[in-house]
Amino acid sequence: ARLEGNTAHQAFHESATSKRSQGVILRDVVALANSAGGSIFLGVSPSEKRPIAGLDDATSLSAELMRDVAAQITPPVDVTCATLESDGKPILVLTVAEGTHKPHAIAPGGIFVRREAESAQATRDEIVHMVTGVSEIPTVAAPPAAPASPNGRGRRASAVTAPNAVPGSAPIPATSREKAKPAAPASGRRPAAPKANGNANVAAPLASPAAPPTDLLEVYEELVVADPVAPTTGIEVLDAFEQDGTWYYTLRDLRYHKLIHNVTKLTDRRLWRAAIAQREKGSLDESDVRWDGDYGIWRSYRQRSGDRRHDLVYRGDGDPRIFFGVNETGMDGRWRILLDATKATR
């Protein structure tokens, strides 16, 4: 379990003595119950390189947590708590079953879901999905086409086409710090259009202004069908264009099968920021990739949370496609074979 670190189905807490840390644990319980269930390890770091910390009084902590789960989480969740021993030290393992009466909430009204390796506040659409079992797709018009600049040229690079978009689906406003605001007048400057997969050489983004821009294009989402080649977690950067000194990106969310348009590096989503930052560094050197046919692992790393992530590459479509921030639960089929082969050669 520690080899994978924090994932969508497991969480680690090295310390669980303070009320604050216990509150975070309860939030993880709610998030796992509202997702697909999982396990929470207490007294253990997500990094296998750190020694087992253990718990001073596992029995008392177990009783206290189970009381809090019963008192603070509604509807009730199915949780068991086991005291185990690791390296001679007591630890606790909470096993959380997937909820049968979603959404579950923690007082005073927090509804959380497991999103990648974190427990996050559920969005309105996620709550609707938990209640109805289907994703709500509100009818929201896409942002209007950008007006032409005085010199007659448009301001966008070539737009992303989505041949695999779900028929009849309307764009969905994204929950983000990038608020919907009217577009500023066009700058008249047209950037070089990137290749369709977004991984070719691109010009370096312009320097950010001294203060964050006050007028940003609206972030909106578009449902697409699952990609048969891509892993099932992580982010792919598809497109980029510059307007009025701000670079905008189109991302593919591989877990939720969505295109997210007009994302900037100011986004509050950590994985999105990381993917954009890596994209801004430039093109891929294929000699740095460990290949197995058309499938490759470019980078493997641990986040501060202890979660192990991989940047993966696929070159079977011609130009390489890069999938950023993929955890091991999102790697099956050929990706899993490649991962296992890489582990065997370490």
C-alpha positions in Angstrom: 0.0 0.0 0.0 2.8 2.5 0.8 4.4 1.9 -2.6 1.4 3.5 -4.2 1.1 6.3 -1.6 -2.0 8.4 -1.3 -4.4 7.5 -4.1 -8.1 7.7 -5.0 -8.8 4.6 -2.8 -6.3 5.0 0.1 -5.0 7.7 2.5 -2.2 7.9 5.0 -1.9 10.0 8.2 1.4 9.7 10.1 0.0 11.6 13.1 -3.6 11.5 14.4 -3.3 13.0 17.9 -4.7 16.5 17.3 -8.3 17.4 16.7 -7.3 19.0 13.5 -5.7 15.9 12.1 -8.7 13.8 13.3 -11.0 16.2 11.4 -9.0 15.6 8.2 -9.4 11.8 8.8 -13.2 12.2 9.1 -13.2 14.1 5.9 -11.3 11.3 4.2 -13.9 8.8 5.6 -16.7 10.9 4.0 -14.8 11.3 0.7 -14.1 7.5 0.4 -17.7 6.7 1.2 -18.9 9.1 -1.5 -16.5 7.6 -4.0 -15.7 3.9 -4.3 -14.6 3.2 -0.7 -11.0 2.5 0.4 -8.6 2.4 3.4 -7.1 5.0 5.7 -3.8 4.1 7.4 -3.0 5.9 10.7 0.5 6.1 12.2 2.0 5.5 8.8 3.6 7.9 6.3 2.8 7.4 2.6 6.5 7.3 1.8 8.0 3.8 2.2 11.3 5.4 2.9 10.1 6.8 6.2 10.1 4.6 9.3 6.8 3.6 10.8 5.7 6.2 13.3 3.1 4.1 15.1 0.5 5.4 17.5 0.9 6.0 21.3 -2.6 4.8 22.2 -4.2 3.1 19.3 -7.1 1.6 21.3 -8.2 5.0 22.7 -7.8 6.6 19.3 -9.8 3.9 17.6 -12.7 4.3 20.1 -12.7 8.1 19.7 -12.7 8.0 15.9 -15.5 5.5 15.7 -17.6 7.7 18.1 -16.9 10.8 15.9 -17.8 8.9 12.8 -21.1 7.9 14.3 -21.8 11.4 15.7 -20.7 13.6 12.8 -21.3 11.8 9.6 -24.8 11.5 8.1 -26.2 9.3 6.7 -24.3 6.6 8.6 -21.3 5.1 6.8 -20.0 1.5 7.0 -16.5 1.8 8.6 -14.4 -0.8 10.4 -11.3 -0.1 12.4 -8.5 -2.6 12.9 -5.4 -2.4 15.1 -2.4 -3.9 13.4 1.3 -4.0 14.1 4.0 -2.8 11.7 7.7 -2.9 12.5 6.7 -3.6 16.1 4.5 -0.5 16.3 0.7 -0.3 16.5 -1.1 1.3 13.7 -4.8 1.7 12.8 -6.5 0.8 9.5 -9.9 2.2 8.8 -11.8 0.4 6.0 -14.5 2.5 4.5 -17.2 0.8 2.3 -18.7 2.7 -0.6 -21.8 4.4 0.6 -25.2 3.1 -0.3 -27.0 6.3 0.6 -24.9 9.0 -1.0 -24.1 11.8 -0.5 -22.7 11.5 3.0 -21.8 14.7 4.8 -19.8 15.7 7.8 -21.1 18.3 10.2 -21.6 21.1 9.6 -22.6 20.2 6.1 -19.3 19.3 4.3 -19.7 16.9 1.3 -16.4 15.5 0.1 -15.3 13.2 -2.6 -12.0 11.5 -3.3 -10.3 13.3 -6.2 -7.0 11.7 -7.3 -5.0 11.6 -4.1 -6.9 14.2 -2.1 -10.3 14.6 -0.4 -12.0 17.6 -2.0 -15.3 19.5 -1.5 -17.8 18.0 -3.9 -19.0 20.2 -6.8 -22.7 20.7 -7.5 -22.5 18.3 -10.5 -20.8 15.6 -8.4 -23.6 15.9 -5.8 -26.2 15.7 -8.5 -24.5 12.6 -9.8 -24.5 11.0 -6.4 -28.2 11.6 -5.9 -29.4 10.7 -9.4 -26.7 8.3 -10.6 -26.3 10.4 -13.8 -24.2 13.4 -14.6 -26.2 16.6 -15.0 -25.3 18.5 -18.2 -27.0 21.9 -18.0 -27.7 23.7 -21.2 -25.2 26.5 -21.2 -24.1 28.2 -24.4 -20.5 28.1 -25.3 -18.6 31.3 -25.1 -19.3 33.5 -28.1 -16.8 33.7 -30.9 -14.0 36.2 -30.3 -14.5 39.5 -32.3 -12.0 40.2 -35.0 -9.3 42.6 -34.3 -8.9 45.8 -36.3 -6.4 44.2 -38.7 -9.0 41.5 -39.5 -7.1 38.6 -37.9 -8.6 36.4 -35.2 -7.1 36.1 -31.8 -7.2 32.3 -31.2 -4.8 29.7 -32.3 -6.4 26.7 -34.1 -9.2 25.5 -31.9 -9.3 22.0 -30.4 -11.7 19.7 -32.3 -13.4 17.0 -30.3 -14.4 14.3 -32.7 -15.2 12.1 -29.7 -17.4 14.6 -28.0 -20.6 13.1 -26.6 -23.4 13.9 -29.1 -25.8 16.6 -27.9 -23.7 17.5 -24.8 -23.5 21.2 -24.0 -20.5 22.9 -22.4 -20.5 22.8 -18.6 -19.2 25.7 -16.6 -16.1 24.7 -14.7 -15.6 25.3 -10.9 -12.4 27.3 -10.9 -10.8 30.5 -9.7 -10.9 31.6 -13.4 -14.2 33.4 -13.3 -16.4 33.9 -16.2 -15.9 37.5 -17.4 -16.3 39.2 -20.8 -13.3 38.9 -23.1 -11.1 41.9 -23.4 -10.6 43.5 -26.8 -8.4 41.4 -29.1 -4.7 42.2 -29.1 -4.4 41.6 -32.8 -1.4 39.3 -32.3 -1.8 35.7 -33.5 0.4 33.0 -31.9 1.9 30.1 -33.8 -0.6 27.3 -33.7 0.6 24.2 -31.8 0.1 20.7 -33.2 -3.2 19.1 -32.4 -1.8 17.0 -29.5 -0.3 20.1 -27.9 3.2 18.5 -27.4 5.2 20.2 -30.2 7.6 23.1 -29.7 5.7 26.2 -28.6 6.8 29.7 -28.0 7.5 30.5 -24.4 4.6 32.2 -22.6 4.8 35.9 -22.3 5.8 37.2 -18.9 2.9 37.5 -16.5 1.7 41.0 -15.7 2.6 42.5 -12.3 -1.0 41.8 -11.1 -3.3 38.9 -12.0 -5.4 39.7 -15.0 -8.9 40.9 -14.1 -10.6 39.8 -17.3 -10.2 36.1 -18.2 -12.0 34.0 -20.7 -14.7 31.7 -19.3 -13.6 28.2 -18.3 -16.1 25.6 -19.7 -16.1 21.9 -19.9 -17.2 19.4 -22.7 -17.9 15.7 -22.2 -16.0 13.3 -24.5 -16.0 9.6 -24.8 -13.2 7.6 -23.1 -9.9 7.5 -25.0 -9.0 3.8 -25.7 -5.2 4.5 -25.6 -4.9 6.9 -22.7 -4.6 5.9 -19.0 -7.6 6.5 -16.8 -6.2 9.2 -14.6 -4.1 12.3 -15.2 -4.3 15.2 -17.6 -3.4 15.7 -21.2 -2.7 19.3 -22.5 -4.2 19.6 -26.0 -4.0 23.2 -27.0 -2.7 26.6 -26.1 -3.2 30.2 -27.3 -2.3 33.6 -26.0 -4.6 36.6 -25.6 -3.8 40.0 -24.0 -0.7 38.6 -22.3 -2.4 35.5 -20.8 -1.9 32.0 -22.1 -5.0 29.7 -22.1 -4.9 25.9 -22.4 -7.4 23.2 -23.2 -6.9 20.1 -21.0 -8.3 16.6 -21.3 -9.3 15.1 -17.9 -8.7 11.4 -18.3 -10.6 10.3 -15.2 -13.8 12.2 -15.9 -13.6 12.2 -19.7 -13.9 15.9 -20.2 -12.2 18.7 -22.1 -11.7 21.8 -20.0 -11.2 24.9 -22.1 -9.6 28.3 -21.3 -7.6 27.1 -18.2 -4.7 29.3 -17.1 -1.8 28.7 -14.9 -3.6 30.5 -12.1 -6.0 27.6 -11.8 -6.5 26.3 -8.2 -6.3 22.7 -9.4 -2.8 21.5 -8.5 -2.6 18.8 -11.1 -3.7 21.2 -13.8 -1.1 23.7 -12.8 1.6 21.1 -12.8 0.6 19.9 -16.3 0.6 23.4 -17.6 4.0 24.2 -16.0 5.5 21.1 -17.6 4.0 22.0 -21.0 5.5 25.5 -20.7 9.0 24.0 -20.3 9.0 22.9 -24.0 9.0 19.8 -26.1 9.7 16.2 -25.2 13.2 14.6 -25.6 12.2 11.0 -26.6 15.6 9.8 -25.5 14.6 10.5 -21.9 11.6 8.1 -22.2 11.7 4.4 -21.2 9.9 2.8 -24.1 8.0 -0.4 -24.6 6.9 -0.2 -28.2 4.8 2.9 -28.5 4.2 3.2 -24.8 6.7 5.0 -22.5 7.3 6.3 -19.0 9.0 9.7 -19.1 9.1 10.7 -15.4 8.2 9.1 -12.1 8.1 11.1 -8.9 6.4 11.5 -5.5 4.3 14.5 -4.6 4.5 16.0 -1.1 1.5 14.0 -0.1 3.6 10.8 -0.8 1.5 9.9 -3.9 3.6 8.4 -6.7 2.8 9.9 -10.1 4.0 9.2 -13.6 4.2 11.3 -16.8 3.5 8.9 -19.7 4.0 9.1 -23.4 2.2 7.4 -26.3 3.7 7.8 -29.9 1.5 5.4 -31.9 -0.5 8.3 -33.3 2.5 10.0 -34.9 3.4 12.9 -32.7 3.9 11.9 -29.0 1.0 12.4 -26.6 1.9 13.2 -23.0 -0.3 12.2 -20.1 0.7 14.1 -16.9 0.3 13.1 -13.3 -1.0 9.6 -13.8 -1.2 7.4 -10.7 -0.8 3.7 -10.7 -4.5 3.0 -10.4 -4.9 4.7 -13.8 -2.5 2.3 -15.5 -3.9 -0.9 -16.9 -3.3 -3.0 -20.0 -0.1 -1.9 -21.8 0.5 0.8 -19.3 0.5 -1.7 -16.4 2.9 -4.0 -18.3 5.2 -1.1 -18.8 5.1 -0.1 -15.2 5.8 -3.6 -13.9 8.7 -3.9 -16.3 10.1 -0.6 -15.1 9.8 -1.7 -11.4 11.6 -5.0 -12.2 14.6 -3.1 -13.6 15.0 -0.7 -10.7 
